[in-house]
């Protein structure tokens, strides 16, 4: 891993629909192939996750937030989940204090976003990105 002094990316982060279609199609076609045999067919890797806007509005409102970072975690069933945190201008995670660990939204403004609607089992209507 790189050290934590890596600056925030300066690129626009935007890609074309055709690039997104190609990337999501490649992932769909290969997501089971990259798993060890024991884990295939168990929806370890989701096709997508859907989140409510309010969660990201609150995350982006974190004091000092200059960007978002996605971590990948696994639940007790070994299913992959996206975990989002705010980052500051120095590219450091903005995390709730350890004293606020008992509250899902923390005692202050710092939040961690997860709990997305995983596909499968709950999938969006067909679009160029998922069919």
C-alpha positions in Angstrom: 0.0 0.0 0.0 1.0 3.6 -0.6 1.7 5.9 2.3 -1.0 8.2 3.6 0.6 11.4 2.2 -0.9 10.7 -1.2 -2.8 13.8 -2.3 -6.5 13.7 -3.4 -6.9 12.8 -7.1 -7.3 15.8 -9.3 -8.9 14.1 -12.3 -12.6 14.7 -13.1 -13.6 11.0 -12.3 -16.1 11.1 -15.2 -16.3 8.4 -17.8 -18.6 7.9 -20.8 -21.6 5.6 -20.7 -19.9 3.3 -23.2 -16.9 3.0 -20.8 -19.2 2.3 -17.9 -21.1 -0.3 -19.9 -17.9 -2.1 -20.9 -16.6 -2.1 -17.3 -19.8 -3.3 -15.7 -20.3 -6.0 -18.4 -16.7 -7.2 -17.9 -17.3 -7.4 -14.2 -20.6 -9.3 -14.6 -19.0 -11.7 -16.9 -16.1 -12.4 -14.7 -17.3 -11.9 -11.1 -17.7 -15.7 -10.4 -14.5 -16.6 -12.2 -12.3 -14.7 -9.8 -13.7 -16.6 -6.8 -12.3 -19.8 -5.3 -14.7 -22.7 -6.1 -16.1 -22.8 -2.5 -17.4 -19.3 -2.9 -18.9 -19.4 -6.4 -22.7 -19.0 -6.6 -23.0 -17.4 -3.1 -23.4 -13.8 -4.2 -20.1 -12.9 -2.5 -19.6 -10.2 -5.0 -22.6 -8.0 -5.7 -23.5 -6.6 -9.1 -24.4 -3.3 -7.5 -25.4 -1.5 -4.3 -28.0 1.2 -4.1 -27.9 4.0 -1.4 -30.2 6.8 -0.5 -29.1 10.3 -1.3 -29.5 11.5 2.3 -26.7 9.2 3.4 -24.3 10.9 0.9 -25.6 14.4 1.7 -24.8 13.8 5.3 -21.4 12.3 4.5 -20.5 15.2 2.1 -21.6 17.7 4.9 -18.9 16.3 7.2 -16.8 19.3 8.3 -13.6 19.4 6.2 -14.9 16.9 3.6 -13.1 17.3 0.3 -13.8 13.9 -1.2 -15.1 10.4 -0.6 -13.2 7.1 -0.2 -14.7 3.7 -0.8 -13.4 0.8 1.3 -14.6 -2.7 0.7 -15.6 -4.9 3.6 -17.3 -8.2 4.2 -20.1 -9.2 6.4 -20.4 -12.4 8.4 -21.6 -14.2 5.3 -18.4 -13.1 3.4 -20.5 -10.9 1.1 -18.6 -7.8 -0.2 -20.0 -4.4 0.8 -18.9 -0.8 -0.2 -18.1 1.3 2.9 -17.9 5.1 2.3 -16.0 7.7 4.4 -15.3 11.4 3.9 -11.7 12.5 3.4 -10.1 15.8 4.0 -7.9 18.0 1.8 -4.9 16.0 3.1 -6.5 12.7 1.9 -7.1 11.5 5.4 -10.2 9.7 6.5 -12.7 11.7 8.6 -14.0 9.2 11.0 -16.3 9.3 14.1 -14.4 9.4 17.3 -14.1 6.1 19.2 -16.4 7.5 21.8 -19.2 7.7 19.2 -18.7 4.1 18.0 -22.0 3.0 19.7 -24.1 5.3 17.4 -24.5 4.4 13.7 -24.4 8.1 12.8 -21.9 9.0 15.5 -22.3 11.8 18.1 -20.9 14.5 15.7 -21.0 15.2 12.0 -18.7 12.4 10.9 -20.4 9.4 9.5 -19.6 6.1 7.7 -22.0 4.9 5.0 -22.7 1.3 4.3 -26.0 -0.7 4.4 -26.6 -0.4 0.7 -29.3 -2.4 -1.1 -27.3 -5.3 -2.7 -28.0 -6.7 -6.1 -28.6 -9.6 -6.0 -31.0 -10.2 -4.3 -32.7 -6.7 -4.8 -31.7 -5.5 -8.3 -32.7 -2.4 -10.3 -34.7 -2.4 -13.4 -32.6 -3.3 -16.5 -30.3 -0.6 -17.9 -27.3 -0.6 -20.2 -25.1 -1.0 -17.0 -26.8 -4.2 -15.7 -28.1 -6.2 -18.6 
